[in-house]
Every structure is written in structure tokens, then in C-alpha cells.
Amino acid sequence: MSKAIVVVDFAYKGPKRTGRGTGRQALKAVLKYLQFRDKRNNHLAKAHTFERWQDRGMGLSHGEIFKNCDALQSKHVLAWTWVISPAPDLMELVPVSQRRELLYELTERVVEDYYTERGFDVPEYSYLMHSAKTKGKDGEPPQEHLHTHVVLPGTAPSTADRLPVYNNATKGHDRLFRQVAAQHFADMLDERGIDWRPLRKEPKPEVEAGNEIDPDEFFSR
């Protein structure tokens, strides 16, 4: 199988502490970490005029986002946390001035299309971009690794009441997530006239699966 063009993953934080890294305090810590993680090395994040979080209804700060997660939680999910990570070698084909805009647009397309395909209205969410470096292999220099972290509530809006949202690998939700992300990223590269296919023998809308859990099923065991 050819190398993935985009890697996506989702995890969740439950409202109750069941061990290290779980519960409300863990979500608070994660949100704060996401907001400040690469601020020291990110000149954009240092600027007072830079909007760190992209607010689509959940807020512009870790405190505000936590407050909304708390208000919009489901029985088992305080918040969903996603990662959307395009392949660094393909992102290098995108002009530097266009990379942030592309990644923002990709993130929003994936969120909106995934929920629509699941039959939900699109929920409130916030996201931010992180920049890292890959480890160079076989003497190759490291590459910039841009990716977004998305925070979504445990429920989605509806006309009657908010509906709980669970992601279950056995029901194909992870597969759908990967397909949506890969298709949109491929489309966006094509729309910009970027010749990316030679870097992939058989580009497919599939990437490595994460360890997704359906909290409703998990807690009913």
C-alpha cells in the first residue's frame, strides 16, 4: 500500500476521572497545552494580533473552550479531540504563503463533511495549527510538519435536542473519517494545480487507523 496522503485521528475525554489523563482536569490541561505548546518557537503565536484558536463556536481561549465543552457534553464524552495531519512531503509542494490557508480550509471541510455524512448537523468547534519537524531519514533533512488540533463537543445540535456523537471503529466511522480527509486533501491539491501523484504510487483515501473507542459501548460493558 502506498504512503498515506493525510493522517487523521480522534480521541475523547470523558467527564469522569478514571485514571491518569482522564476527566475534566485532563481536558483543561490538554487545552492549555495545545494553546501554548509551540508558542516559544512560533513567531505567529507570539504576536498579540495573532488569533491562536480559530473559533467556529467553541471559543478563542482554552478557558472558554473548556466552558463550552462542559455545557455541551454528552453522558460519556466531555469533548472530542481530532488531529488532521497532511503528509509533510506533499505539503512541501504547496507554496509557503498558501500552507496555513490550505490547512485551515482542509480542517473545516473535513469537520463539516464528516458530520454531514454521519447525518448530524455540524457542531460548534475550535481548532489551531501546530508546526513540528519530522525526523530526517537516510540523511534526508527534516521536513516541516503542519497539522491541526480540533476540539469538538460531545454532542451535535438538532431541531429537538442535542444528540450525543460517538465514533465507533466497528461501525466504520474511522474509515469514513479517513476517506473524507483524504478526498478533500487530494481535491485541494488538484485545485491548486499541484502535481503530487508521482509521490504516491497508488493514492487512496485511506490512512492508518487510530484507536477509536465508542464510549457508549465501552461503558456498557
C-alpha positions in Angstrom: 0.0 0.0 0.0 1.3 3.5 -0.9 2.1 6.0 1.8 -0.8 7.9 3.2 -1.5 11.4 1.9 -3.1 12.5 5.2 -3.3 11.1 8.7 -6.3 11.7 10.9 -7.2 10.6 14.4 -9.9 11.2 17.0 -9.9 10.7 20.8 -12.1 11.8 23.6 -12.1 13.0 27.2 -14.9 11.7 29.4 -16.3 13.9 32.2 -15.2 11.5 35.0 -11.7 10.7 36.1 -11.0 7.0 35.6 -7.2 7.2 35.6 -4.3 9.3 34.6 -5.1 11.6 31.7 -8.8 11.4 32.0 -11.6 13.6 33.3 -12.2 17.3 33.5 -8.8 18.3 34.7 -7.1 16.3 32.0 -9.2 18.2 29.3 -8.2 21.5 30.9 -4.6 20.5 30.7 -4.8 19.4 27.1 -6.5 22.6 26.0 -3.9 24.7 27.8 -1.1 22.6 26.3 -2.5 23.0 22.8 -2.8 26.8 23.2 0.8 27.3 24.3 2.8 24.3 23.2 4.8 25.8 20.4 4.4 29.4 21.3 8.0 29.8 22.2 9.1 28.8 18.7 6.2 30.1 16.7 6.6 33.8 15.7 2.9 33.9 14.8 1.8 32.7 18.2 3.9 35.4 19.9 2.2 38.2 18.1 -0.6 39.8 20.1 -2.6 40.2 17.0 -2.4 36.5 16.1 -5.7 34.6 16.7 -4.3 31.4 18.0 -7.6 29.4 18.0 -9.9 29.5 15.0 -13.3 29.9 16.6 -16.2 28.1 15.0 -18.5 28.4 18.0 -16.4 26.9 20.9 -14.2 29.9 21.8 -10.9 31.7 21.3 -9.1 30.6 24.5 -8.6 27.3 26.4 -10.8 28.5 29.3 -13.7 29.5 27.0 -13.4 26.3 25.0 -13.5 24.2 28.2 -16.6 26.0 29.4 -18.4 25.3 26.2 -17.3 21.6 26.2 -18.7 21.4 29.7 -22.0 22.9 28.7 -22.3 20.7 25.5 -21.1 17.3 26.8 -22.9 14.0 26.4 -23.2 11.4 29.1 -19.8 9.9 28.3 -18.0 12.5 26.2 -16.8 15.8 27.6 -15.0 16.6 24.3 -13.7 15.1 21.1 -10.2 16.0 20.1 -9.1 15.5 16.5 -5.8 15.7 14.7 -5.7 16.4 10.9 -2.2 15.9 9.6 -1.4 16.2 5.9 1.7 14.4 4.7 4.8 16.7 5.1 6.2 15.8 1.7 3.0 16.8 0.0 2.6 20.0 2.0 6.2 20.9 0.8 4.8 21.1 -2.7 2.4 23.9 -1.6 3.8 27.4 -1.7 4.7 28.5 1.9 2.4 31.5 1.7 -0.6 29.2 1.0 0.0 26.4 3.5 -1.8 27.9 6.5 -4.8 28.8 4.4 -4.9 25.3 2.8 -4.7 23.6 6.2 -7.4 25.8 7.7 -9.7 25.1 4.7 -9.0 21.4 4.8 -9.8 21.2 8.5 -13.1 22.9 8.1 -14.1 20.8 5.1 -13.3 17.6 7.0 -15.3 18.6 10.1 -18.3 19.7 8.1 -18.3 16.8 5.6 -17.8 14.1 8.3 -20.7 15.3 10.4 -22.9 15.7 7.3 -22.1 12.2 6.2 -23.0 10.9 9.6 -26.4 12.6 9.4 -25.6 15.2 12.1 -25.8 19.0 11.9 -22.3 20.5 12.1 -21.5 21.2 15.8 -19.5 24.1 17.3 -15.8 23.6 17.2 -12.4 25.4 17.5 -9.1 24.4 16.1 -5.5 25.6 15.9 -2.4 24.8 13.9 0.8 23.4 15.2 4.2 23.2 13.5 6.7 20.5 14.1 9.7 18.9 12.3 9.9 15.3 11.0 13.0 13.2 11.7 15.1 13.1 8.6 15.7 9.5 7.4 18.7 8.2 5.4 20.5 11.5 5.5 17.4 13.5 4.3 16.8 16.8 6.0 13.8 17.1 8.3 10.5 18.5 6.9 8.0 20.9 8.3 5.1 19.1 9.8 2.0 21.2 9.9 -1.2 19.8 11.5 -4.3 21.0 13.2 -5.9 20.0 16.5 -9.7 20.3 16.6 -11.8 20.4 19.7 -15.5 19.5 19.4 -18.3 18.9 21.9 -19.7 15.5 22.9 -23.0 16.4 21.2 -24.3 17.9 18.0 -27.2 20.3 17.6 -30.6 19.2 16.3 -34.1 20.7 16.0 -35.4 18.8 19.0 -32.4 18.5 21.4 -28.7 18.0 21.2 -27.7 14.5 20.1 -24.7 12.5 21.5 -22.0 11.8 19.0 -19.9 8.6 19.3 -17.2 7.4 16.9 -17.1 3.6 16.6 -14.4 1.8 14.6 -16.6 -1.3 14.3 -19.3 0.8 12.6 -16.9 2.2 10.0 -16.7 5.7 11.5 -12.9 5.8 11.4 -12.9 4.6 7.8 -15.3 7.4 6.8 -13.2 9.9 8.7 -10.1 8.9 6.7 -11.9 8.8 3.4 -13.3 12.3 3.9 -10.0 13.8 4.9 -8.0 12.1 2.0 -10.6 13.0 -0.6 -10.6 16.7 0.4 -6.8 16.9 0.6 -6.4 15.3 -2.8 -9.1 17.7 -4.3 -7.4 20.7 -2.8 -4.0 19.8 -4.2 -5.6 19.2 -7.6 -7.5 22.5 -7.4 -4.2 24.3 -6.9 -2.6 22.5 -9.9 0.0 20.7 -7.7 1.5 17.6 -9.3 1.5 15.4 -6.2 0.6 12.0 -7.6 4.1 11.0 -8.7 5.0 10.9 -5.0 2.3 8.2 -4.4 2.1 5.0 -6.4 -1.5 4.3 -5.6 -3.1 7.3 -3.8 -6.1 6.0 -1.9 -8.5 7.7 0.6 -7.2 5.5 3.3 -4.7 6.1 6.1 -3.6 4.3 9.3 -6.5 3.9 11.7 -6.3 5.3 15.2 -7.5 3.6 18.3 -11.1 4.9 18.3 -13.5 3.9 21.0 -17.2 4.2 21.2 -17.7 5.5 24.8 -21.4 4.4 24.9 -20.4 0.8 24.0 -17.3 0.9 26.3 -19.2 2.0 29.4 -22.0 -0.6 28.8 -19.6 -3.5 29.1 
